[in-house]
Amino acid sequence: MRVVVSGGAGFIGSHLTNALLDRGDTTLVLDDLSTGSAANLDPRAEFERHDIRSAEAQRAVLSWRPDAVCHLAAQMSVSRSVREPEFDASVNILGGLNLLEAARRSNSRFLFSSTGGALYGEASILPTPESYPAWPRSPYGVSKLSFEHYLSCYRAEHQLSYVALRYANVYGPRQNPHGEAGVVAIFCRSILSGLPPTINGSGDNTRDYVHVHDVVAANLLALDSDEVGHFNVGTGRQTSVNAVARRLLAALGSDLDPVHGPARPGEQTTSALECRLIQEQLGWAPKIGLEAGLDQTAEWFRAPDSPSAP
């Protein structure tokens, strides 16, 4: 299979690229390296450095003529989307449409990395199913939901084959610890630098944490399937930020105490995703438990040759 991976130098995208190449797929990575890292690039993949909003990115997809486009490139910070909603929409809606048009013209299946927690807002049903009304609290969630509507529209108008995967909070090796998203990576870097992890707000807010290897498995199943639609990808389990900080401190052998700062605008208090639909239709279920996954991630950050080591 010929596959284009946008954001293939990023956290999830690089793991997906590795998995595609391992199973024998021919892969083109599109990334502007604004948040992704050249160190994440798999030398077995072809690579073109483009902004997904550019004409060059669209031409690259059209000339490649892929069987599928896996679209992971995004503006991924909730707090930045609140500060800069125009930029968020430019990347997440217009950039996505640029690649979607290329996929339509090349008759490619389209896999979209969406969001779960930011899509449903403060849901009254937890874990939250795909049928729950989506009323995001942040521009980031709005842009992701808007693009899902474009996918549905392209399905109706152009018979586009697509899957939108609504991720819970993804964590694991290679997550960028320098941005505003990715609390596990941020905490690991802080602790290993000898600084107490800073928790925004009380830390009682909960998230559904899913390991990147489980997310990659969901992508591969969706890629090989003929199913069309929207699927949650999570564990259904709520874990507080305080609990994550405690586990990482213990895993890294630190006696530091977390400090608390102001809560971030746009952040919600609870999130957990029901994943019955993806299990029934694609045969996916998470395999990596949170405690084991956090311990493994902490060890990756601790390794002296880790690109994210302090």
N, C-alpha and C positions, 0 to 999 in steps of 0.2 A: 504494500500500500504506500502511496505517496502522500505525505502529510506535511502541512505547514503548521508550525507552532508559533503563534505570536506571543511575545514575552518569554521566549524559550531560554533566555539567560537569567530569568528570575527564579524565585523560590520554587513555586509549584511547576512552572514551565520547564525548568531544567530537569527536574525529576521525571516529568512526563517524557521529555525528549530522550533521556537515558533509556526509559522503559520501551519506547517505540523502537529505538535502534537495537536494543537487546533482542527484540523479537523479529528483527529483520526488515522493519519498515524504512523506507527512504525518507529523510526528513530535512526540511528547510526551516531554520530558525529566523524569525524576524524580531529584532529588538533594537531599540535606540540606546540601550545601556544607560538610560537616565536613572533607573533604580536597579536594574539587573547588573550582573557582574560578568566580565569576560572570563573570570575564573570558573564560572558555572558552565561555560560552553563546552559541549561534547565535540571533540575534534572529528568524530565520525559524521557529524551533521554539516550540511551546508549552512552558511550564515550570511545574512545581509543586514546591515545596520540601517534601519529606517524608522522614522516616526510613523506610527500606524495611521496618522491623519494625512500622510503625504501621498502624492500621486505615485511616487517611486514604490511605496509599499504595495499599492494596488497593482502596479505593473509587475512587481515581483511575483505576486500570487498568480496573476493571469499567465505569465510566462512559464511558471512551474506546473500549472494545470494539475493541482492536487486532487486526490480522491476525497480528502477531508481537510478542513481548516479547524485547528484547535485554538480558539481565541482566548488567551489568558492575559494579554497585555492590558493594563488598566491603571487609572488613578485609584489607589486602593485605600487612601486615608480618609476615614470618616470626618475627622476634625479639619483636615484641609478642605474637604468638600464644603464644610460650613463656612470656612473663611473665603474660599475661592470657588463658588458654585459654577461660574462660567468656565473655568479651567476644567473642573470635573466633568461637566457636560461635553466640553470639547473633546476630551480624550475618550470618555466612556460611551458617549452616544455617537458623535461624528466620526471618531476613529473607528469604532466598531462598524458603523455603516459603510465606511470606506472598504473594509475587508469583506463585509457581507455582500456588497455589490460584486466584488471580485469572485466570491464563492458562487453567487448566482450565475455569473457569466461563464464560470468554468464548470458549473454543475457539480459542485463539491458539497459534501455533507458538512454541516457547521456545528461544532461543539462550543458552547459558550460557558465560560466560568462566571456564574452569577453569585449571588449572596443569599443566605437564608435569614440570618438574624436581622440584618439591616433592612431586609425587604418587608418582614412582617411587623416591625415596630414592637410596641408593647403588647404582645399577644395575650389574650385571656385564656388560650388553650395551650398547654405545655405538656409534652412536646407538641410542636405546631405542625400540622399537616399542610401539604401543598394547596389544599382547598381553602385554607384560611384567607380572609380578605387581606390584601397587601396594601398597607398604608405606611410607607416608610417615614421615619422621623428625621432623616438626613438627606441632603442632596445626593450623596453617594448611593443610598438606597433607591432614590428616585431615578437616578440615571441607569442603574442596573435593571430596574423594573421597566423603564421606558424601552430599553433595548430588547427585553424579552417580548414586548408588544410588537416591536419591529420584526422579530423572528416569526411570531405568529402571523403577522401580516404577509411576510414573504412566503410563508407556507401556503396561505390561501391564494395569493396572487401568482406565485411562481413555482409552486410545488416544491419549495426548498425543504430538504431533509435536515432536521436540526434536533439537538438536545440542549437544554439549558440545565446546568448542574448548580443547584443552590447550596453553596458550601456553608457549613458552620465555621467556627474559628479554627483555621488550619494552622498547625505548628509542626516543627521538625527541623532536621538539619538543613542548612543553607538559608534559613529565614533571615531576612535583613534586620539586624539589631539597631540600625542607625536611623530608621524612620520613626513614624508615629504609630504605625500598625505593627502587630506581632508582639504581644506582651511577653510571651515565653522567651523569644530571642532577646528582647530588651532586658528582661530580668537576668538572663544568663550573662550577658555581657557586663551588666552593672555589678553583679556579684563577683564575677571573675576579676573585675577591676578593683575590687575591695570597697565598692560603694554599696550602700543599702539600696535595694530596689524601691523605686518610687511608685506607689499605688495612687492612681487618680481617683479621688473620692474615698468612700468608706472601705472599698474593696469587697463589699458584700454583694455587689452585682455579679450575676452568674452568666456563664457562657457554656456553649457546647463545643468542646475541643476535640477535633478529629485529626489524626496523624496524616501527614502528607503522603505516605505510602498507601494508605487506604483511599485517599483522594485520587491518586494515580490509578489505582485499580478500578475505581468507578469510571474514570475517563476511558480506559481501555475497553471496558464492557460497553459503554455507550457508543464508542467508536465502531465497534464490531456489530452493533445491533441495528435493526431497522426501526426501532421505536422512535417516536417523535413526541416531544413534550418537555415538561419541567419536573425535575426530581431533586428532592432534598438529599444532601450528603452530610450526615452527621452521626451522632451516637444516641441522641435522645436524652443524654445525661447532663444535668446542670452542675457546674463546678464554679465556686466563687474565685475571684482573683486572689483573695487572701489565701485560699487553699493552694492555688498554683504557686504562689510565692513561697509558702512554707515548704512545699515539696521540692522546689528547686534549691532552696537554701540547704535542705537536708542532703539532697543529691550531690551538691557541690561542697559539702562539709563546712558550711559557713555558719558562724554564730551571729551574723548581722541581724538587726531588726529592721523590717520594712519601715519606710516613712510614707506619710500620706500627703498628697497635694490636692489641689482643687479638682473637682470633677470636670471632664471635658464636655464641651457643648456637643449635642447630637447623640451622646451615648445613651443607650437604653439600659434598663436595670436587669432584665432577664432574657434569656434566649436558650431554646433547645428545639431540635428539629426531629419530627417523626419521619422515619425512613422506611416505612412499610412499603410504599409504592415502588421504590427502586429495588427493594428486595424481591418483590413479587414479579416485576417486569424485566429486571436486568440481572437478578440473582446476586446482588451486591449486599454485603454486610460488613461493618467495620471489624477488623481482626486485632488491632493493637490497642490494648487498654491504656488508659490515661497515665497511670502511675509508671508503667513500664516505658511508655512513650516519652514521658518527661525525663525519666532517668537516662534513657538513650540519647535524647536531645542534649541534655546537660553534658554528657560525656563527649559528644561531638564538639560542643563549644569549648570544652576543656582541652581538647587535643591541641598540642603546640602548633601543628601544621594546619589548623582550621583557618580558613580565610577570614573568619569573623572573630578570631581570638583577639583579646585586648592587647 
